[in-house]
Amino acid sequence: MSKARDVTDTLSRALVDKPDEVEVVEYDEDGCIAIYVKSAVGDLGKLIGRRGRTASAIRTLADITAEQSNEEATVDFEDGQPDQ
């Protein structure tokens, strides 16, 4: 588990209404850390923010954290699906 994933997880859980339903998964894709954040239904807007500013800030902080370990990180967000 990378520091970039830890930063993303901490920030994401702090921003949403249902922090226990946040799922952060990390994959290694061609030397780049790909981080996927899945939130509860209705919490995606809090992670994206107005005009994507919050999402941009999370991505920037994850990338800066990854650069400290000579790595590169990307962050993508997904909205949770309602139970069927």
Summary of the structure (lengths in Angstrom):
residues: 84
radius of gyration: 12.4
end to end distance: 31.5
largest distance: 42.5
contacts: 254
relative contact order: 0.25
helix: 46%
strand: 27%
